[in-house]
Amino acid sequence: MRPTDQKEISLMKSLQKHVFISRLCISSSLISREFTEALLYASKEQSTLTYLEFYNCKVKKDDKAEIQSLYDNGSLPHLAFYEEPRWDVLLKETNGSLNRGKRSSIFTDNGSSNFAQLVTLV
């Protein structure tokens, strides 16, 4: 996602006008101030956004601190910032589970790059 591209604009509108987005994972994106404000609104004002993860994203220091404050005060129950791409994090978690005696698998939907599910069997 890039600032002011159509994906960002559509997602900002959805965060501000609708209550159906509760979990959001954002990968390899430049996070604009306007998008940060939409995230803050969805979490703080609407109390709909409860799970937020950033993977390999560029977030301004002040914006990151403001998002972190939502987590600190309990408005955003789950928040994570990762410097690595999402797949790298998932693979590390999967390998860690395998090393602890758990069995994990990553499934994709018939070759679609838009869907993946991580299943861990304990």
N, C-alpha and C positions, 0 to 999 in steps of 0.2 A: 504494500500500500504506500502511496506517495501522497503528500499533502495536496489537498484540493483535487485529487483524482475522483472519478465517479464512484469507486468502491468506498472511499472514505466518506464522501458526501452522503451516499445511501446509508452507510452504517451509522453515521452521526444522526441522520433523520430518524432512523429506527430506534436508536438509543434514547432520543429525546421525546419521541411521540408514542412509542409502543412499549409494552411491558413484557414482551415475550422473550427478550434476550436476558438470560440469567448467567450464562457461562460464555466466556470469550477467551480464545487463545489467538494471539496476534504474532505473526512470524515475519521476520526480515522486512520491517517497515520503518519508515520515518514517521514519528508520531508528532503531529502538529499541535499547537496550543488549542485550536478549535476542537480537535478530536479529544484532547485531554479534558476539555470542559464538558463534552458530551459524556465521557466516561464518569466524570465526577457527578454530573447530574443524575445519570442512571443509577449510580450507587448510593449517593447521599440523599437526593431529593425523592426519587421514585422507589428506592430500596429494592430495585429489581436485579441489578447486577451484583452477583454475590461471588463470582469466581472469575479471576482475571489473571492471565499469564502472558508474558511477553518473551518471545524467543528471538534473539539476534536483532533486536530493535534499537533504534536510536531515539531516546527520550531525553528531552532537555532536563537538566539537573533540577530546576525548580518544579517542573511538571512531575517528575519522578517523586520528589519530596511530597508534593501535594497528594499524589495517588497513594503513597506510603502512609500518609496521615489518615486516610480512610481506613486502611487496614489496622493501624494503631488504635483508632478510636472505635473499632468494631463495626463500622458501616460496610466494610468489604471483608467478609470472612476468609477469603482465600486470595492471596496475591503472590505472584512469583515473577522475578526477573531473571532470565537466563541469558548469558552472553552467546551461547551456542545456538545453532539452528535446532528446531524442534525435533527433527529426526535423530540428531546426535544425542539429545537428552533422552529420548525414548529408548534408543538402543543401549545407552549406558544403564538405564533403569532395568531394561530387560536382561542385560548381561549380569547385572548385580543380583537380580532375582534368581537367575540360573545358578549363580555361584553360591547362593544360600540354600540350594536344594529345592527351589520352586521351579515350576515349568511355565514359561511364558511364550506366547506366540503373537505375531503381528499379522493381522488379516487385512487384505485390501479387497475392495469390491470389484471383482472381475476386471482388474487392470485399471480401474479408475484412479487417478491421482488425487481425487478430491475426498476420498473416504479411506479411513484406516481405523482399525479397532485393535487395541492392545488388551489381550486377555491373559490374566495371571491365575494359574491354578495352584492352590496351596496344598 
